[in-house]
Amino acid sequence: MTIFGWDMSHFDAPGIGSAIDEGIAFLTHKAGGDKDDAELAAWWSGVRGLDPARVLLGAYWVLYPGNPTGRASLFIDRLDAACPGWRDRPFLLQVDCEKWNGDAGTVPSKADITVFCTALTMLAPKLHPVVYAPKWVYGNSLTGLNYPLWASAYVLGTGGFKSLYPGDGSSRWAAYSGQTPAILQFTSSASIGGQTTCDANAFRGTFDDLVALAAPGWSPDMAMTKADAQLFITEVRNTKEFLSDTEVGIIAAAAAAKLAPQITALSTAITALPTVFGEAEVATIVSGVLAGLTPEMLAAIPADLAQQVVDAFSARLAT
């Protein structure tokens, strides 16, 4: 089975017309990255009532080189500001990596993409980003990227998106950078929902398969429960080879206080990072996670505990 999607921006009208009845099963809209998309909120107000069991909604961020953790925080902040309720349903985080105006300096590196996506999974731990990084930009340079690829390879002509789809066996689905793309953007000239020049995409699988790919840990209650906190504490204590007793105590206390969903994701990340990233990347990601704590969350940390956090992590990253 193959399902179809539409990734939108201010170049489209925010209304989707009859797109769902025509067979569109996933919708994303530009949030920002180069600059905020002014139509995001209007688009969201029109689609947020769609049945999450029938339509997967999402948003994309244009990723530029440098400061990937900061950019990840900006992405989540933008969604929180413009798309109220986005956390209450499965959601597709799309990372847009391209060469803009022929300038190679606009292309984010594999390291930037990896750190950005890792930071996103810390900020939205029940979601798994999909990376629009086409072969015509990256070739096979993304081998080893642990996030699914969203390819683009266009057919000729205009018309309805289903009539333009080249088929599940098309060479446009060919593997590159060591993986077969999860999603294929096959035209920017489709007719969808009464609009033309639309970006049409395909996913070879069921709707549930796509939700499992994009939101593998999603559940209606995104908050950390008492049981989650206890599990987190146990997992942190099992990472003794990476953490000091002081760090275990600090992080466990933060988890028990339910400071942020980001802290939940940090338990898994701390275990994996030393074998995946260099020390500089570890420092960058940890700093980004800590930067994601809101003023209210920070205010809830006792002064002496906050100082312990600073001292413990500073000592860890200095070694």
C-alpha positions in Angstrom: 0.0 0.0 0.0 1.2 3.5 -0.8 -0.1 6.7 0.9 0.4 10.3 -0.2 1.3 13.6 1.4 1.6 17.3 0.8 4.3 19.5 2.2 3.2 23.1 2.2 4.5 26.7 2.8 3.4 30.3 2.2 3.7 29.5 -1.6 0.5 27.6 -1.1 -2.8 28.9 0.3 -3.2 27.7 3.9 -6.5 26.0 3.2 -6.3 22.4 2.1 -9.7 22.2 0.3 -10.6 18.7 -0.6 -7.1 17.2 -0.2 -8.1 14.6 2.4 -11.0 13.3 0.4 -8.6 13.1 -2.6 -6.3 10.8 -0.6 -3.8 13.0 1.1 -2.8 11.2 4.4 0.0 13.3 5.7 0.5 17.1 5.7 3.4 19.2 6.7 3.9 23.0 6.6 7.0 25.1 6.8 7.6 26.5 10.3 10.8 28.5 9.6 14.5 28.2 9.7 15.5 30.8 7.2 12.6 33.0 8.4 9.3 32.2 10.1 6.5 31.2 7.7 3.7 33.7 8.2 1.0 31.3 7.2 1.8 28.5 9.7 -0.7 29.5 12.3 -3.5 30.0 9.7 -2.7 26.6 8.2 -2.7 25.0 11.7 -6.1 26.5 12.7 -7.6 24.9 9.6 -6.1 21.4 10.0 -5.8 20.8 13.7 -9.3 19.3 13.9 -8.5 16.6 11.4 -8.8 13.0 12.7 -5.3 11.9 13.9 -6.2 8.4 13.0 -6.6 9.4 9.4 -4.2 12.3 8.8 -0.6 12.7 10.1 0.2 16.4 10.6 3.7 17.8 10.8 6.0 20.8 10.2 9.4 21.4 8.7 12.4 23.5 9.5 14.9 24.8 7.0 18.2 23.8 8.5 21.2 26.0 7.9 24.8 25.2 9.0 25.9 26.0 12.6 24.3 26.0 16.0 22.1 22.9 15.5 20.9 22.6 19.1 19.9 26.2 19.1 18.0 25.8 15.9 16.2 22.7 17.2 15.0 24.8 20.2 13.8 27.5 17.9 11.9 24.9 15.9 10.1 23.6 18.9 9.5 27.1 20.3 7.9 28.0 16.9 5.5 25.1 17.1 4.6 25.8 20.6 3.8 29.4 19.7 2.0 28.9 16.4 0.5 25.4 16.7 -1.3 25.0 20.0 -2.1 21.4 20.7 0.5 20.0 18.3 1.9 17.8 21.1 -1.6 16.2 21.6 -1.3 13.9 18.5 1.3 12.1 16.5 3.4 14.6 14.7 5.9 14.5 11.8 9.1 16.6 12.3 10.6 17.2 8.9 14.1 18.5 8.6 14.7 20.4 5.3 18.3 20.2 4.2 19.0 21.8 0.8 21.4 23.9 -1.2 19.8 27.4 -1.5 20.4 29.6 -4.6 23.3 27.4 -5.6 25.3 28.3 -2.4 27.1 25.4 -0.9 27.5 27.4 2.3 23.7 26.8 3.0 24.1 23.0 3.1 24.1 21.6 6.6 26.7 18.9 7.3 26.0 15.4 8.4 27.2 16.4 11.9 24.8 19.4 11.9 21.9 17.2 10.8 22.7 14.5 13.4 23.1 17.0 16.3 19.9 18.8 15.2 17.9 15.7 15.0 19.3 14.3 18.3 18.4 17.6 20.0 14.9 17.4 18.6 14.4 13.9 20.0 15.4 15.3 23.4 13.0 18.2 23.1 10.2 16.0 21.7 11.2 12.5 22.9 8.3 10.5 21.5 9.0 11.7 17.9 11.6 10.7 15.3 12.6 13.3 12.7 12.6 12.5 9.0 15.4 14.3 7.0 14.7 15.8 3.6 18.2 15.5 2.2 18.0 14.6 -1.5 20.6 12.7 -3.4 21.1 15.7 -5.8 22.5 17.6 -2.8 24.2 15.0 -0.7 25.0 12.0 -2.9 26.2 9.2 -0.7 27.7 11.5 2.0 25.1 10.7 4.6 25.9 7.1 5.1 25.5 6.2 8.7 22.8 8.8 9.4 20.5 7.2 11.9 17.4 9.1 10.7 15.2 8.2 7.8 15.6 10.0 4.5 13.0 12.0 2.5 14.2 12.0 -1.1 13.2 14.2 -4.1 13.3 13.1 -7.7 10.7 14.8 -9.9 8.6 13.4 -12.8 7.7 15.5 -15.7 4.3 17.1 -16.3 1.4 18.5 -14.3 -1.8 17.1 -13.0 -3.4 15.2 -10.1 -0.8 13.8 -7.6 -1.9 10.2 -8.0 -1.7 10.4 -11.8 1.9 11.8 -11.5 3.2 9.2 -9.1 5.8 7.1 -10.9 5.0 3.9 -9.0 6.5 1.9 -6.1 9.0 0.3 -8.4 10.4 3.5 -9.8 14.1 4.1 -9.8 13.4 7.4 -8.0 13.1 5.2 -4.9 16.7 4.0 -5.3 18.8 3.8 -2.2 21.5 6.3 -1.5 23.8 7.1 1.5 23.2 3.5 2.6 19.4 3.6 2.9 16.3 3.5 0.9 14.3 6.7 1.3 11.3 6.5 3.5 9.4 9.2 1.7 9.7 10.4 -1.9 8.8 13.9 -3.1 8.1 13.1 -6.8 6.8 16.5 -8.1 6.3 20.1 -7.3 3.7 20.5 -10.0 0.8 18.5 -8.6 -2.8 19.5 -8.2 -4.1 19.0 -4.7 -7.2 20.3 -2.9 -7.9 22.8 -5.7 -4.4 24.2 -5.8 -1.6 23.7 -8.4 2.2 23.7 -8.2 2.0 21.6 -5.0 4.7 19.4 -3.6 3.4 15.8 -3.6 5.0 13.0 -1.7 4.6 9.2 -1.4 5.2 6.7 1.4 5.3 3.0 0.6 3.4 1.6 3.5 0.2 2.0 5.6 -0.8 5.1 7.5 0.0 3.2 10.8 3.5 2.4 9.4 4.1 6.1 8.8 2.9 7.0 12.3 5.2 4.4 13.7 8.1 5.8 11.8 7.5 9.5 12.7 6.1 9.1 16.2 7.3 5.7 17.5 6.9 6.6 21.2 3.8 8.8 21.0 0.9 8.3 23.4 -2.0 10.6 24.3 -0.2 11.5 27.6 3.1 13.1 26.7 3.8 14.1 30.3 6.3 12.2 32.4 4.4 10.1 35.1 5.7 9.1 38.5 6.4 5.6 37.0 8.4 7.3 34.1 10.4 9.2 36.6 11.3 6.1 38.6 12.2 4.2 35.5 14.4 7.2 34.4 16.2 7.1 37.8 16.9 3.4 37.4 18.2 3.9 33.9 20.4 6.7 34.9 21.9 4.7 37.8 22.7 1.9 35.2 25.0 4.4 33.4 27.6 4.4 36.2 30.4 4.0 33.7 29.6 7.4 32.2 28.4 9.4 35.2 29.7 10.2 38.6 27.7 9.7 41.7 27.1 13.4 41.9 25.7 13.6 38.4 23.4 10.6 39.0 22.0 12.3 42.0 21.5 15.6 40.3 19.8 14.2 37.2 17.7 11.8 39.2 16.5 14.7 41.4 15.6 16.7 38.3 13.7 13.8 36.8 11.8 13.2 40.0 10.8 16.9 40.1 9.4 16.5 36.5 11.4 19.5 35.3 10.9 18.8 31.5 10.3 16.0 29.0 13.8 16.7 27.7 15.3 15.2 30.8 13.5 11.9 30.2 15.2 11.6 26.8 18.6 12.5 28.2 18.8 9.1 30.0 18.9 7.2 26.7 21.1 9.9 25.0 23.7 9.9 27.8 24.1 6.1 27.4 24.5 6.3 23.6 26.4 9.5 23.0 29.9 8.5 24.2 30.0 5.8 21.5 28.5 7.8 18.8 29.9 11.4 19.1 33.1 13.0 20.1 33.4 15.0 23.3 32.8 18.3 21.5 29.5 17.1 20.1 28.5 15.7 23.5 29.1 19.1 25.1 27.1 20.8 22.4 24.1 18.6 22.7 24.1 18.6 26.5 24.4 22.4 26.5 21.4 22.5 24.0 19.3 20.3 26.2 20.0 22.4 29.3 19.3 25.6 27.3 15.9 24.1 26.4 14.7 24.4 30.0 12.2 27.2 30.4 12.6 30.0 33.0 9.8 28.5 35.0 11.6 25.1 35.1 14.9 26.7 36.1 13.1 28.7 38.8 11.9 25.4 40.3 15.5 24.2 40.8 16.9 25.1 44.3 20.0 27.4 44.1 22.3 24.8 45.6 21.1 22.1 43.2 21.5 24.5 40.2 25.1 25.1 41.2 25.8 21.4 41.6 24.5 20.9 38.0 26.8 23.6 36.7 29.8 22.3 38.6 29.2 18.6 37.8 28.7 19.1 34.1 31.6 21.6 33.8 33.9 19.1 35.5 32.6 16.3 33.2 33.1 18.2 30.0 36.5 19.5 31.0 38.0 16.1 31.3 
